[in-house]
Structure formats: structure tokens, C-alpha cells
Amino acid sequence: MNISIIGTGYVGLVSGTCFAEMGNDVLCVDIDEDKVQKLSSGTITIFEPGLEVFFERNLRKGRLNFTTELLAAVRHAEVIFLALPTPPAEDGSADLSYVKGVATNIAKLLRADPSLGYKVIVNKSTVPVGTANAVRNIMTQQDLKSGLHFDVVSNPEFLREGVAVDDFMKPERVVIGSSSKRASSIMHSLYEPFVRQGNPIVDMDERSAEMTKYAANSFLATKITFMNEIANLCEKVDADVDKIRVGIGLDSRIGKQFLYPGIGFGGSCFPKDVNALKRTADENDYEFKILNSVLEVNGAQRRLLVDKMLKHFGGSFQNKNIAVWGLSFKPNTDDVREAPAHIIIKELLEHGARVSAFDPEAKETTQAVLGDSIEYTDDRYEPLEEADALIICTEWHEFRRPDFDKMRNLMAKPLIFDGRNLFKPKDMAERGFEYYSIGRPHFQAIPSANTAFENEQNINHN
């Protein structure tokens, strides 16, 4: 099938590449000429594990192409996906200017050349309830003649950064929101090769499809926030959130996923989508109390480690050297949108700290946001030299098994504030570190136990 993707951001590039991998002819459009040139020449513009192999193969086979010309995309495809930015406005609502602008331009092209034929316009971006209808109205207002030459479909994406290729190629479900049998049939034909293992294609109306995406992300954000609240209470009552997480996760009604406490959620989806759903509720005179609490708690959670550090250091970081491990909002991505690490770093700088940071992938994306306000390193141990403390903000795998002897020898003080609970508190104390985590007991360092503990660990590993 011939497909066009408008927008080559995260969703657009992953979707276009995966559609091409399944044998479709895909043309991706972007107004950024430099970006289109890079993609056309084989330079991938985002970091997503597994995407590069598909990208290079389909580019080489000619199934994946890039252009800046919207007309070429409209002429090429029967199905046109809008994978456009919907950034949050100041009031928390989603900015639909890109979506509406492209819809207007597509309608003008269809009006100018009726031979372009029937098109399925698919909202792939996360958009508020009613956007499909708004796009339909915009296009109809462009004086299209009776007998519509297009249909509008809502087809929300459920991609998790870091595993997006697997999510697209083997989706748990595909949601198709359409009031048109013709459009729905075309979308089923497009997606059927992706669900051969039996996972469902779920048909519904456009508004329900739009609401499904917001409901899913807001529920997951609520689950994360609930566990963060439990973790904070654990610290008050001297309980261990790790044991509680296991205890409740075995209940099939709750499940094991999204029960890990930490320093709050970030990224391009959860903060934006929760705010957008709250805005939709406000606009319809409904007080969504749970979402209000989720946003409030998450804002406080992302500053929790700074509060712990201020208490430890007596209210000031003046002349303190702070090392940071992890800059992306989660592992296996270079995405730093709404990253808790960035909020923490800004707080540290405001309190007079000197910050040196390492991340395996998010150095350049962080520099684009924070500039030269911090020092960036290419090795995880470099920030630890003479550091008064280490903060762990992202749970990259390479942080889980470091050389603790080297860390302790490099640091001015063996002090760790772990926002992702990578290590066991008692083990860290026996390794000679003072260790703070989320929702678990705090242990002082036991320097005399270092050698005995590490010898025992070496014996166990051997």
C-alpha cells in the first residue's frame, strides 16, 4: 500500500519505517529541509533501539523516502498519516496549529486537482477529543464538492520510547476510530499483517479513539504517582516500598508494571497528555480530582531528591560538586522532554552547585536545553572525580553494575542519592556508601565492612 507520513518526529519516523518494513511504499514529509536531507542520505535523526536496521534496509530498498513537498505526499498515497507536533500550550491544552494547518493545505490540494482521488486522513498524533471532527470541518470548508473525497480516522499510537519498534511491529492492540466503513476497511487491510498473532484491531468512533489514548496514559501516570505516594509514606513509617511493590504486584487486578517508585514521570507523553485531559475536563465543567492530584504529586516528586540533599547539606549546595548519572527521562532514549533530571539540575544550579553529568545517549539533546550551564562527560566515572555526591536520575543498564571501589576512590564523599532504586540500601552501606533512595530505609556507610562484603560478593559470583 502507498502511505504518506506528514511529520518525521518520533512517531512519524518510527511509524513510517515500520510500515515500510512490512512491505508498504512510504513517503515521509517534513518542512525541515536539513532534516529531510539527512534522512534521505541515511542519517537517522532520533535514537530508538532497533530502528536503525529497519531504516537503513528500507531506505536501501526504496520503500522509504523523504521529501519536503506536501503535494508529492498527497499524490503518492491513499492513506495520509498526520504525525505532527501537538505541544502543550500555556494553559495545558494541546496546540493543534500544525494539525489544522496541514489539514487546510491538504484540502486545498484536493480541491485544486480532483484527479488526486479519495484519501484517508489519519490523525496519528495524540490529539484532544473532537480533533477528527475539527479536521473534517476544516477540510470541508475548503469548498470540496459534494461526495466527499476523503475520510478522517483517529488511530492513536501506543509506542513506548525505548521499545517502540517492537510495540509497532507487534502491537497489543490497534485502535481505529472511524465512522466510515470504507476508511475502516482500508485501515484493517493496512494493520492486519501486524496482528497475525491474534491481538485485536479495535473499532470505535473517532471521539472514543481520541479519548482512549489520553485515558491510557493518564491511568499509567496515576499508577506511577500512587506508588510514589506509597514510597513517600514508607519513609515516614519505616517500611520498605520494594517489599510492598512485590506484595501488591502479585494481585492480578493490579499487575506488576508501573509499580516502581522514583522521581516522577517525564517524557513527551505522560505530562502532556495528563495536562491535556485535565484541560478537556475543565472545558467541560468537570473537576477531575485524581488528575489534579497526579500533577501536583508528580511536580513535588521530581524535586524530592533535591529536598533530601538540601536536608543533608544543611540547606545549601554552595561550592559543592554534584555528579549526575542519567539525563534522558527514561533509559534507551535520548528524549529529555520533561526529564526529571533537568528539573533537578536546574534546582541544583539555583542553589549554587557545580554539576557534571553523564548519559549514554542524551548529551546532545541536553546541551540543546541546558547549554553550557553544566559539564558533560563521555565516561560515567568522570563526573565522580572529587564529587560531593552522586545523583542517579535514569536507570540505564550500565549504571546497575558499576565498579564501586573506583567510585568510592574517585568521590570526595561516598554519598549517593538514587532516584531509581538501583541498589539495595544495606548492600550500599556495607560497600562504604551513604545511600539515600526512594521509599526505603536509609543506611549510613559501614567502612569497616567494605572488604568483607566485597570478598563475599566475589566468592558468590565465582
N, C-alpha and C positions, 0 to 999 in steps of 0.2 A: 504494500500500500504506500502511496505517496503521502508524506507527512511534512508539515512545516511547524517549526517551533519558533515563536516570537519571544526572544529573550534568551541569552546564553549565560545566565547566572547559575546558581547551584542547581535549582530544579530543572531549568531548561537544558543545561548541558548533560546532566545525568539522564533525563528523560530521552533526549534526542539520541544520545549514544546507545542507550539500551534498546530503544525502538529499532535503531539501525542494526544492532547485534541480532535482533530477531528477524532480520531479512528485509525490513522496510527501507525505502529510499527517503532519507531525511534531509531537509534543508533548514538550517538554523539561521535566524536573522538577529542582528544586533546593530544599534546605531553607532556603536563604538568601533571606528574603523581599525584602530590599532589592535583591539581585541580580536576582531574578525581576521585580521592578517595573521596574528599569532596562531589562532586556532586552525586556520587554513594551512599553515606551514607545519603543523604538528606539535605546537606548544600548548599544552593543556594549562588552563588558567585557574583551576582550583585543585586543592588536594583532597582526594577521596580514594581510599584504598580500593584497588581492583578496577578503577575506571580507566586508567591509562592503557591497559591492554586492549580493552574494547574500543577505546577511542582510536588508537593507532591502527588497529586492524580494519575498522570500518572506514576510516579516512583513506587508507591504502586501497581498499576495495571499491571506493567510490560511492558507498552507500550513505556517507555522512559528509555534508558540505555546508559551507558557511557563506553568508552574504550580508550586505547592508541594505539590500533592495527589498522593500516590502512587496512590491509588485511581483517580483520573481517568486516570492514565497506564496502569494495568493494564487498565482498561475500554476505553481508546481503541485499544490496539494488539494485534496478534497477535505482533509481534516487539518485544521489550523489550531495549534495549542497556544494559548496566551500564558506564558510563564514569565510574567512581568513583576517588577518590584511593587510591593504594597506596603511601604514603610509606615510606621506609626506616626500619626500627626501629633501635635502637642496635646490634644485632648484625649489621646489614646485610640482614636478611630483609625481605620486603615485608609491610607491615601490611595485613592483609585484613579488618580490623574493619568497614570501610564496606561492602565487598562482601558479607560474611556477614550484616551487619545488614539490608541491603536484601533479600537473598535470603529471610531469615526473614520479613520483613514481606510480601513478595510471596506467599509460600506461605500465610500467614495469610489474606490477601485471597482467594486462590483457594479455600481451604478453606471460607471463610465464604459464598462465593457461587459455586457450581458453574456458574451460567449465564455466568460470565465466559469460559468455554471454554478451548480449547487455546492455550498460549503458548510461544513460542520465547524462552528467556532467553539472551542473548548476552553473554559476557564480552568487552568491548572494551578494558578496561583491561589493562595489562601485568601479568600475574599469574604466580606460580610454577607449575611443573609439578604437576598434581594439583588445581588450583583448581576446574576444571569439575566434577570428581568430588565435591569438597567442597561446592560449591553444590548439586549434585544431592542429596547426602545430607542437607544442611540442610533442603531443601525437602521431601524425602520424610519426614523426621522430624516434619513438621508434620501428620501423620496424614492425608495425602491418600489417598483411596481407591484401590483397585486400578484399573488402567487409567489410566496417568499422563496428567495434563492439561498437561504441559509437557515440553520438552526443553531441555537446556543445550548451548550451542555456544561454542566458542572461536574468536574472529575477531579476531586481533591487528591493531593498527593499525601502519602503517609511514609515519607522517607526519613530514616534516622541517619544523621550525619555520622560517618564512620563505617556504616554498613548499608549505605544507600543503594549500591549496585545489587546486593542480594535482595534488598527489600523490593526493588523494582522488578528484578527478574523472577522472583518467587514471592509475589505479594500474598499476605494473609487474606486480603480481600481487595476487590476493586469496586469502588463506588461510582455509579453512573447516575447523575441526576439529569433527567430529560423528560419532557412532555411529548417528544416526537418519536414515534415508532421507527421512522427512517433513520434518524440520528442514533437512536439506541442500538439498532441492528448493526450499524457501521461500527460503533464503539465496541460492541460484543465481538465482532469479527477481528478487530484490532487487538483486543486483550485476551482472547481465548488461548493463544499459544503460551501465554504467561501463567495460566491457571490449570494446566493439564493434570496437575496432581490432585485436583478436586477442590481447591479453595474457591470461594464463591465470587461471582460478579453480582453485586447487589444493586438492583434498580430502585430508584426512588425519584421523587420530584426534585427540581433544582434547589428549592429553598432547604429542603431536608438534607440534601447532599452538602450544601454550604455549611449548614449547622453541624453536621456530623464531624467535620474537621475541627471546628472550634470546640465542640463538646469533648472530643477525644483528647486533644492537647490540654484542655483545661482540667479534665479529670486526672490526667497523669501529673500535671503540675500540682494539683491538690494532694495527690498521694505522696509526692515528694515532700511537700510542705508539711503534711501531717507527721511524717516521720522525723522531720527536723524539729517540730514541736515536741514530739516524744523524746528525742535526743536531748533537747534543752532541759526538759523536766527530769530526765535521768541524772543529769549532772547535779540537780538540786537535791535529789533523794538518794544519791549514791548507788544508782542502778547502772547496768551495762546495756546500752542500746543494741549491741551486737547479738546478745542472747535474746533480747526481745524481738529483734528482727527475724531471727530463726523461728522463734516460737509462734509468731503470728503468720509468717510466710507459709507455714505448712497447712494453713487453713485454705482449702481450695477456693473459697469465696473471696479470699484476699489475694493470694498468689505471692510469689517470691520477688517479682520485678518491681522496681521503683521503690524499694524499701530501704535504700542505703542513705543514711543521713549525710549531710555535708554542708557546704557553704552556699546553698541556694542554687536554683536553676538559672540558666542563661541561654544564649544562643539566639538564632533568628526566629524561632517558632514560639516557644512557650511564653516568654514575656510579651511578645507582640500579640499573640492570639488570646491570651487571658485578658489583656487590656482591651482588645477589640470586642471580645464577647461581653465584657463588663460595659463597654460603651453602648453596645446594642441593647443591653438591658436598661441602661439609663435612658436611652432614647425612647424606650417603650414603657417608661414609668415603672420599672421593676427594680427593686433593690436586691441585687444578687449578693447576699451577705457572705456566702462562702468565698466567692471570688475576691471580694473586698479584703477578706482576711488573708487569703492566699497572697495577694500582692503586698499587703502590709508585712506579713511574716517573712516573705522572701526578701524584701528590701532590708529588713533587720538582719536576716541570716547572712547576707553577703558581707556584712560588716562585723560578724561575730568574732572572727579571728583577730581583727584589729582591737576589739574591746578586750579580748583576752590578753593581747600583747601590751596594751596600754596599762592594764592592771599589773602585769608582770614587771614592766619597766618603770612603774611609778608615774605614769601619765605623760611621758614624752619619749620620742624616738630621736631627739636631737643628737646628731653625730653618731647614730647607730648605723651599722652596715647590715642590711637585711637582704638575704638571698631568697629568691622566688623560683620554685620549680613549677612550671606549667603556666601558660598564658592563654591558651585556647579554652573555650567554655567547656569542652569535653575532649577526651583523647581521640586520636585518629581523624582529626580535622585541623585545618588552620583557621577556622572561623572564630573570631574574637568578639562577635556581636553580643553585647550584654554579658560578657565574660566576667564572672565574679573576681577573677584575678585582676582585671583592670580597675574595678571599683576598689579593691583592697590596696592596690599600688597607689592610686590617687590619694587615698586616705593616709598611707604611709608618708608620701611626699609632703602632704599638707602638715604633717606632724614632725617634719624635719629629718626624716630618714634618708639614707642613701641606698638605692635599690639596684641590685644586679640580678638579672633573670636569665633563665634558660627554658626553651621549649623546642622540642624536636622539629616542629613544623610552623609554628605561629610567630616566628621572629619578624618576618617582613610585614605581616598583617598588623602586628602590634606596633611596629615602628610607624606605620601609616596613621595610627591613632595617637600614640603617646610620644612620638618623635624621639628626641634625644634626652628626655627627662629622666631616663633610666639607662643603665649599662646593659648591653646584650652580649651574651657569650655563646660560643658554639660547642661547649662541653658542659655537662651537668655539674661537674665538680668546680669549675672556675668561679661561680658565684660564691662558693663556700669559703674562699680564702679570706681569713680574718672576719668572717661573718659573725655578728652577734646573735643571729637567729636565722633559721630557715623556715619559710612558709611553703607548704605543698598545696597547690591550688588545682591541679589537674592530675587525674590518675593514669598517666601514661605508664605502660607496662615496664619501661626501663627504669622507672623510679621504684619499683617494688623490690628489687634485689640489688641495692647498691653496696658499695664497699664501705661498711660502717666504720672500720678502722681509719680509712682515708678521710672520711667525712669528719670524724672526731678530731683528727690531727690538723685538718685544714681550718676548722672553725675556731674563732676566738672563744666562743662558748658553745658547748654541745647542747643546743636548745632548738627544739623543733615544734612548730605549730602546724599540725597536719589537718587540713580541711577535707581530706578524703579518706581518713581512717585506713591508711595503707598498712600500718604495722600494729602489732599488739603492744599495748602500753607497758605491760610487765616486762616483755622482752626488751623494749627500748630502754627501760630503766636499768636492766641488767647489762645492757651494752654501754651504759655510761651516759645516756642522754636524758635530759629533762624533756618530757614529751607531753604536749597537750593535743587532744583530739576532740571529736565531736560526740558528746553523749556517753563518754566512757570515763572510768576513773583516771585521775592524774597521778603519775608516779614520779617521784624525784629520782635523779640518777643514783646508781649504786656503783661508783667507780671500782670498788674492790672486787666486784663480781664480773668485771668485763672478761678477763682472761678465762675464767672457769666457764662462763656461759658460752664464749666463742669456741673453746675447745670442745664442749659438749655438742655444739651445733655441727662442728666439723666431723665429729665421730658419727653423729646421726646421718649426716649426708654421705659419709663413706660406707 
